Amino acid sequence: MSIPTREWQLVRRPHGEPVDADFALVSRERPDPAPGEVAVATIAMSVDPYMRGRMSAAKSYAPSWELGETMQGGAIGQVVDSRSDEVPVGALVLHGLGWRDVAVVPAAHVQVVDPLPGLPLSLYLGVLGMPGLTAWAGLFRLASFAAGDAVLVSGAAGAVGSLVGQFARLRGASRVVGSAGTAEKVDWLRSIGFDAAFDYHAGPLADLLAEAAPEGIDVFFDNVGGEHLEAAIGAFRTHGRAALCGSISAYNATSPPPGPRNLSLVVGKRLSLRGFIVGDHADLRPEFVPAVQGWLRDGSLVARETVVDGLDTAVEAFRSLLSGGNTGKMVVRLAPDPG
């Protein structure tokens, strides 16, 4: 028996900032699961900055979405129909077919999760999911963080950046500095343990950073690119290390932005600038998950979410994310947590 579902499709490739006409919310007949498949009713889905790249036809590390096909992304839900002995009806699972209210997924492609007492399941899309692992891998593996380092985070009030700063503080950073886009976000960063934070609109970035980190920085975790990277290069001490995660400042750009004008300093300061993709670092999960779960349980780590309700809101939530409308992880909630 087929059951109607609703799904978001990309129908036109955005030029600059995505607009409503680039997307369509369609109704489809959801097939019954085949042997080895499960049907999962979405509880929450993720919108993430990297998805902007998947809307483009340009070759990238993540394949482009095809026009007229349902978009994809991280989601957590409950199994409502199963033809798999390993994943029964009622199981709570993570999968990669978000942007729809019900997904039919091979059981081998879902991850069964256990609820954390008193915490929302959507944390598996944020602090315990891809953003959390991104923060962990970038800080500890790519940037080789060590206790005593001074750390700068751009996009520090976002899903990844807010965790990077807290991970650094919990592991003994000498100073943690964050850049964000509003005074409210700056205040929030200070409330969760950043030693200093600034609104990057408040003046020249190099001056703001010099005031926040007068003795320089050892580690830079970059989610923004552009002027932030240039300012960090100028503030680095010798042997500074940067983990380059994203460049959200340019994601909607229609022409290539200028690069840092001070790259010559990379040689004299003996800097390491390393780009990375979280999918290359799944082997870190066995150390990442227990550590983060422990910090969540004892309250030493804050995992904030910006939650919008309803599948209808997903595109607007994504656009809001690109313009800084979130603090912490942006989540689209389709149904309440069961139980």
N, C-alpha and C positions, 0 to 999 in steps of 0.2 A: 504493500500500500504506500503510495506516494503522499508526502506531507508537504504543504507549502512552507517555504522559508524565505527570508529576506537577506540579500547580500549586496554589498557595495562593489561596484565595478568601476574601473577606469575606462572612460569612453573617449578621452582626448588628452594628449600629452600637454601638461601645463607649460606655459611660457611665462617665466617669472613666478609671481605668487599664484598658487592654485586657486581656481574660482569654482563656483558651483557647477558650471557647465562642463567641467572636466570629469565629473563623476555622475553615476546614476545608482539609485537604490532600487533594486529590482526584486521581484518575487519570482521564485523558481520552485519546481517540484523537487523535493529532496528524495533521492532514491533510498530504498531500504539498504542497510549494510549488507555487503557481500560477505562470504566466509572470510574470517580474519579481520573484519572491519568493525568499528564502533561508531555510533552516532552520539555526538556530544553537544548538549545544550550549553551555550555560552553563558558564563556568569560574568566574566569581565574580559575585555580585550585591551591590547596595548596599542598606542600610537607612539611612534618613535621618529626622531629626526632622519635616520637613515632611509626611511621610506620615501623621502623626497627624491632621492637618487633612483629609486626603483620606478618612479613615474616617468623618468627620462629614457629615451632610446639609447643613450650613450652607454658604452661598455663600462662596467664597474665590477666591484667585487661581489655584489649581489645582483642577480639577473633582473632585467627589467620586467615589469608587469606587462602582459599583453593587453592590448585594447579589447574591451568586451569580455574580459575574464574577471572573475572575482579576485579582489586583492587579498593579500596574505599578511599575516603577522602573528605575534604571540597572543595566545588566549588561554584562559583556564575555564573549565566547565565540568559538567557532570554527565556521565554516560547515561543515556536514556534508552538505548537499544544496543545490543551487543551480539556479535557472532564470533566472539573470542573467549576462550576459557580463561585467558590470562587477565582480561580486563572486563570485569562484570558490570552489569547495570548498577548504577549508584556510585561507581568509582569517581573520584575527583582527579582530573587529568589536565596536564599541560599539552598544548599542541601548537602547530604553526599555521593553522588555517583560521585566523581571525577575520574580522570584517564581515561576519555573518552570524545569524542567531543560532543556527545549528550546523555543525560540520560533520561530514562522514569521513572518517580518517582510518587508515590502516592501524590496527592495534599496535603494530611494531613502531609506529611513529608518534605514540603518545607516551607521556611520563606520568605515572601514578604518583600523587602527592598526598601527604598527610597534613591535615590542618594544624596550624600552630595555635594552641589554646589562647583565646582572647585577641587574636590578630586576624586581619582580613586575608582571604585567599589571594587577593590581588597582589599581595607582597611577593608572590611567586613570579609576577611580571616585572617586579622592580628590584628591591634590595636582594631578594633571593633568586633572581633570574638574570637575564642578560645584562641589564644596567649594573647590577651589583658585581657580577663577574668582570664586566668591563672596567669598573673602578679598581677592582682588586688586581687584575692582570696588568693594567697600565701603571699603577702605582708601584707594585712590588716587583714585577718582572721587568717591564719595559724601562721604567725609570729607576729601578734598583734602589728604591727608597731605603734609607737606614735611619735609625733613631738619631736625633740631633739635626736632621736636615730641615731647612726652611723650605716650605712648599707654597706654590701659587697655583690656584685652580681658576680657570676661566669657565664661564657658565656654571658658577659654583652653586647656584640655587636650583639646578636641574636635577634630574633623576640620578645621573652619574656623578656630577660635580659635588653634590652635597654629601655623597658617600665617600668620595676621594678625600675630602677634607677631614671627615670624621675618622676614616681609617688611619690617616696620617697622625691625627691627634692621639688616637688610641694606641698607636705603636711608637709614640715618643718623639714626634716632630718638635723641633725647637720653636717653630712659628708656622702657623697656617693662615694664609691670606686668600680671600676669595673676591672675585669680581662678579657683579650681578647687574641687572638692568633697572632696578627700582630701589628706592629708599627702604621700602617694606622688606624686600628680599635681603638687603644688607642687614637690617635689624635682625631678621630671622637667622642669618648665618652666624651672627655674633651670639645669638641665644643658644645655638647648638655647638658652640665651642671654637669657632674660628677666632683667632687672635685679632684679626683685622679684616675688614671688608670694605669695598667701595663700590659706588655706582659709577660705571664706566662712562656715563653721560656727563659726569660732574667736572670734567676737565681733561687735559691731555693725559693719555694713559701712562706714559712714562713718569709724569709727575705724581699721579695718584699712586702708582706702584712704589715710587721712591719714598713716599710718605708712609705707606703701609709696611714696607719692608726695607728700612733704611740701610740694613747691612747686606742686602742682596738675597738671592734665592739659590737653592741647590736643585730643586725639582720643580718642573712646570708640567701640569696636566692640562692639556689644551682641548677644549670642546668648541672653540669659537674661531680661531685662526685670525688672519688679517693683522690688525694693529696690536692685538693681544700678544701674538707671537713676537712681533717686533719689540714690544716693550719688555717681554720676558728675556729675549736675547740680550738686551741692554742691561738687565738687572742680574743676569746670571753671575755667580761666582765661577772661578776656575773649576773645570770638570763638572759643570752643571749638566743635568739630564732632563730631556723633555719627552713625555709620552704624548704623541699627537693622535687624538681620538677622533676629532671632527672639526669641521669649519662651518658651523651653522650660520655664521655671518654672511656666507656666500651661497647658501643653498638655493636661494631664489634669484641669484644674480643672473642677468642675461648676457654678461660679458665677463671675462676673467678678471678678478680683482688683482691689484698690484701685490706683489710679494713683499716680505720684509726688506727694508732698505739697508739693514745692518748685518747682513749675512757674513760679511768679512770677519765679524767678531767670533764666529764659530771656530775659526782656526786658532786664533790667539788664546781664547778661553778654553780650548780643547773640549768643546761641547759635544754632546750626543743628542741628536734629534731623531726620534724613532716613531714612525707611524705604525699603527697596528690595527688588526681586526680581531674582535673578541672570539670569533669562531676558531681561531688558531690556538686558543688557550683553554680548551675544555678540560685538559688534564689537570687544571688547577682546582676544579670543583671539589675534590675530596678534602682540600685544605680550606677552601673558601666557605663552603656551606656550614660546617660545624662552628667555625669562628664567628660568622655573622649571626647564626642562630643564637649562640651564647650571648652576644652583645645585645640582641633584641630582647632576650629573656630577662637580662639583668638591667635593662633600661639604659645602657650606656650608649646605644646607637639610636638615633631618631630617623625613622623612615616615613617621611611625609608624602602624602599623595594629593593630587588635584583630581577630583573625581567628577565626571559628568555622566548623566544618566541617559540611557537609551541609545539603541543602534542609530537612530536618526541623527544623533549629535556627533557621530564619529568624525565626519569630514571637518566640521567646524572645530572640533577638539584638536584635530591634527593641524589645522591652520593656526589655531591659537598657540599651539606648542611652538611652531616656527617663529612666532612673533613674541615669545617670552611670556605667554599667558599662564604658564604653570609655575608652581613652586613644588619641587620634588617631582615624583613620577606622575605623568598624565595617564589616567586610566579611564576607559569608557565602561561603565557598569550596565549590564543588561538584565541582571537578576540578583536578588539578595543571596548572600552566602547561605547554603542549606544548613539546617539545624540551628 
